Amino acid sequence: MRELDCTWSSNASSGAQTAVEVHGDVLYTAFYIKASTGVDTATVTIQSAQSSGGPWFDEGGSTALTVGTQIVVRIAGPFGWVRPHINSTGNTIRAIGVS
């Protein structure tokens, strides 16, 4: 059953994106990360926490994003809150998690 389906866009700002509370027991999550035009080399880290205020822990990530590329980062749950952290603008991140 799908428990998490969220999309972030770093077009306006880089850094920590908006945290999302995860409902249910998400056991497997895939983060689809696509770099748009203007991206030099992006570093993406997927972070989780027990509460929206942190502390935040790095679960997985990649530094392989350049213009027009797309990667998938898979992490295992469960977790209470999740967010991507990205060092550049011009990226789209979609998370799909299942229980």
N, C-alpha and C positions, 0 to 999 in steps of 0.2 A: 504494500500500500504506500502511495506517495505521501510523505509527511512534510516535505520541504520543497518548494518551488519558488525561487526568488531570482531576480535579475538586478544587477548593479551596473552602473555606467560611470566610469571615471572621466567622462568628458569635461566635467566642470572642475574637479579637484582630484589630486592624488592623495596618498596616505590611507589611513583607515577609512573604510567605507561604512555605511550605516549598519549597525549590528542588528541581527534578526534573531528573535527568540524561536527556538525549535520546539514544537509541540509533538508529543509522541516519542517513541523510541526509534530514532533514526539510527540505523546500523551501518548503512552504506551511503556515501554521498559522492557525487561527481560534480566537479566545478569545471565548466566549459569556459575557457578564457580566450577571447579573440582580440587581437591587436588591430586597431584601425590605422588609417594613414597618420603620419606624423609621429609614430612611436619609434624611438631609436632602439633601445633595448630595455624592456620592462622586466622588473622583478616582482613577482606575485607571491604572497604568503597567505595561506588560509589560517585564520586564528579562531580559537574557541575559548569560552569562559563559562563559569558557573552562573555569573550574573552580568547584566549589561555594563556594569562599571568595572569589570575585570577582576583580577588581573587576567591578561590575555596570554594565551599559549600558542606557539607556532605548531600547527599540525602537519603542514606540507606546503610545497611551493615549487616555483620554477623561475629560472632566469632566461629562458629560451625564447621569449617573445620579441619578435621584430615585426616590421610592417607587414600586415596581411597574414600573419601566422595565427594558428589556433592550437591550443593544447588542452589536455584534460588532466586535472589533478584529482585523485581519488583519496578520500579519507574515511576512516571508520569512526562511528560514534560509540556510544551516545554522548551528546553534549547539550548544554542548556542554551548557549548563545553562540552564534557564528558570524564571522565577517571576513571579507577579503581585505588585505592591505597591499597596496600597489604603489610603486614609486614614480609612476608617470600618468599623464592623462591620455585619453583616446583609447580606452579599453572597455570591453563589455564582458561581464562575468555572470554566468547563470549557474545556479546550484540546483541540483535535483537530488533529493534524499528519500530513501525508502526504508521501511521497517521490515 
